[in-house]
Amino acid sequence: MHCCRRVLNPPCCHRASEFGQSVAMFSRRTVTVWESHRALCRRWTDEIAGAAAGRIVLQHKEEFCRSTSGTRASSGLLGSGAFIRFKSLKAVCTVSAGGGRNYGSYNTALHQLPNGQVSYGWKRRPRKHESHLFSRRGFCHEEAFVPEIRRPKSFRWNRGRIVVKAASQASVQTTQAQAVLKKGALMEFERESGKLILAVAQKPDGKKNWIAVDQGGNTYSVRPQQITYVVPGIEDFNPSNIVSFLRSVDDLEDMDLLEVAWEEMSSEKLVFPENLAKVIYSETSPIECYTVHRMLSNNQIYFRCKQQGLNPTYEPRPPSQVKELLQKHLADEKARKLLLSYVAAVKAALQCPQGEKPAASTWSEDDYFHTRTEALKSYVLKPQKDPTHKKYAEEVLETLNLTKNPVIALNLLIGMGVFPLHVNVDLVKMKDQLEFTKDHLAAVEHFLNSPQDDPDMGTRKDLTALKVYTIDSEDTDEIDDGLSATRLADGRIKVWVHVADPTRWLPHDHILTREAEARGTSIYLPDGTVPMFPMELAAGVMSLKQGTECCAVSVSVVLHEDGSIAEYAVMNSTVRPTYRLSYDNVTELLLMEVPEEPELYLLAEAATMRANWRHSQGAITAQVPETDVKVTNADSPDPTIELTVKDQSTPAMQLVAEMMIMCGEAIASIGEENRLSLPYRGQAQTDYGSRELSNVPDGPCRAFATRRLLGAVDMSSTRKMAHASLGLPGYVQFTSPIRRYGDLIAHYQVKAFLRGDVPPYNSGSVEAKTALANVRSKEARRLQSSAVRYWTLAYFQRQPKGKIYEAVVLQFMKDRQASIFLVDVAFKCSVMLTSSVSVGSEILVAIHESDPRKDVLTLKHLSNL
């Protein structure tokens, strides 16, 4: 395909009077005619220049495009369906020609383009070979038309000449000088962040972009789409003068002047910054023009932007719309003042020392303050849940020039005094789940005032004559197990494990039982406990309290000499706990060999027998010391942090653990014998062998390595399963029904069996409820672990920088980073090694930095031991 050009006709003139119509005063314009004739396209460009009033001059230029077939369009033939574009702001015109072939009348439509041009076309039915050129409305061009505004129109073709006749006298519109971007021009452009920059154009950057420099000497590559305004009347502007230019603009700017300009120009269809500058300031200098542009950009109440870019245009808004926008503006201003007052209060709170922050309730006294504070809390705790809260919170952060980030918002709330310095965000997020509702508390009150009758009164065995030891941590309030022991006539040891009986007080479908199911477990944290049952019950009538007759479920076990179970039984009972002992108390008593407590030594003997027997069955010991952190006054800026090491291998800890494991084995055997659906637990045998552990030294290294190799715990609701790491043929957790919902399920099932009733849960229900309880237990362990780590880091933060700790290398992670175990505080962390060591090596490390809020602990490797 090739193109050629030729001029068809010389310029010609026609008097308007020949057509019987008046002629509008036309400025220079261009008429573009698109024609489709078979597979060919021809374009005419007619330049029309108004030489004088009443005269129109037409200049014809023709451009031919040859098709691949070589067929050429007929010279001077204008095909039907022509499309004409007038590059002018002036109004409707009629296109016609005198004499020659008459193509008939066509419906027309006028379309005002965004840039002020006018599209003008004829509507007709498309021919087959032209269908791809027609829009759905039938116009032969690719642009959409507004509905028809004048019809009918006619046009005729005569020797290639087009005559334009004005339909009416067009009012002369305000015009704008076309802005030209060239070197030295002062322009405003918008960055990706939305920030507006005033800079001076320096040189082109490629085909379309321009290099621009601001007052600070910063260089930008500006795309045409980024340009929002080119200040007219400026050449060779110096970037160093931008500051003084903006200062002058600031002095001139007065938003109230836009209202005056709107009143004077409300009848105009389009206005430009230059026109408004003339009206407002009686000047059109660069400073006045840019001032008006900036006012129009910042306040669009009176004028609406019709076109952006190099030559922005605006249109005055109708009075009704201005009234509506003014009302909205006043409402926005009021909201802005409230926001600024809130931000001022926030800034004042941030300046206060930690101990002198406003009380959290202060931020709820005012409705607006309460709404914004709750929005910030929601932004921290549930950032994706409420878009309105997110909007409010980000407005506050933006006004404070802070990053829109939940972590930043959390620090802001701490600085305001809304949250304490050491707030546990995970717990706050779960606040609604962890707090008992009014219905729960009402149920507790009703229970205490009117407890239900004991459904097992007639079958309870009186075991109050037995000496019962309850052994637990000193700060434990939920006492759910006690131990008794006696030696039989044949020399064997008989042990009783007495377990608290919460099912005596609450049926399985009680509202508090359902809440216990939802919680799954009690959560023990350094600064307090989140109980599964309300503490009024858990630490009250449900617990085995010293010196009080308590309802219990007792499991009796007779041991063979090798420690295996010879006999077992389960019964409803009544016991009276004799001693409430801590683990340290029991350890001291065992070491002292007090003759007044023979039952305690029988329990220790039984525990040793059981441990030996389990190890003979393949039980695995992987105990490591644990960090025990206790915090008092956690909400104060300076809480008390006590950090100790809990040794799991003490005689007292081993005694209690062995008795609990023995009870679980007995319940599993009872359950299988009687085909009870219970939450049976098992663990497959793991063949980790000696290869993985052959080179691992004893102590923490071997214990952690062994834990990594152990298989997952399996669950069943129909039969008992071998538990490899415990060395048992079957196991059911049964001894903590006040603290663990899985144990409570087993109690409801066993208690129904003892009464001869149908158990409340079938195997499917037991499996589903146990699975949910396991999920809740994992969440509780995660919360507990993160809380212990936070407070341990807070403890390290208080220690002198450079304090030295002994550590054991557990394993290598990557490069020279290793996982280590701080022996003195039983804490697992990591360090970057500075010298060659091996797994199990003892090293010295020093604290370099500790930040609990950022979860950062940096240690420095000093030397090897």
Protein Blocks (a to p, Z undefined) as FASTA:
>chain_A
ZZddddfbdcddddfklnopacdddddddddddddehjbccddddddddfbghiacdddd
ddddddfkopacdehiacehiacddddfbdcdddddeehjdebjadddddddfkopacdd
ddddddfklmmmpcfkopacfbdcdddfbdcdddddeehiacdddfbdcddddddddddd
dehiacddddfkopacddddfbdehjlbccdddfkopacdddfklpgbdcehiahiafkl
mmmmmmmmmmmpcfklmmmmmmmmmmpmbdcfklmmmmmnopacfklmmmmmmmmmmock
lbccfbgcjkdcdddddfklmmmmmmmmmmmmmmmmmmmmmmmmmmmmmmpcfklgccfk
lmmmpmklmmmmmmmmmmmmmmmlmmmlmmmmmmmmmmnopacdfklmmmmmmmnomacf
klcfklmmmmmmmpccfklmmmmmmmmmmccddfklmmpccfklpccdddddfklmbdcb
dcdddddfkopacdddddddfklmpcfkbfklmmmmmnopacddfkbccdfbdfklmmmm
mpccehiacddddddddddfkopafbdcddddddddfbdcdfklmmmmmmnopaklmmlm
mmmmmmmmmmmmmmmnopacdddcddddddehklbmbdcdddddddfkbmklmmmmmmmm
mmmmmmmmmmmmnopacdddddddddebjmlmmmpcehjklmmmmmmmpccddddfkbcc
ddfknopabdcdfklmmlpmklmmmmmmmmmmmnopacfbdfklmmmmmmmmmmmmmmmm
mmmmmmmmmmmmmmmmmpcehiacddddfbdcbhjbccdddfklopacddddfbdcdehi
acddddfbdcfklopacdddfbdZZ
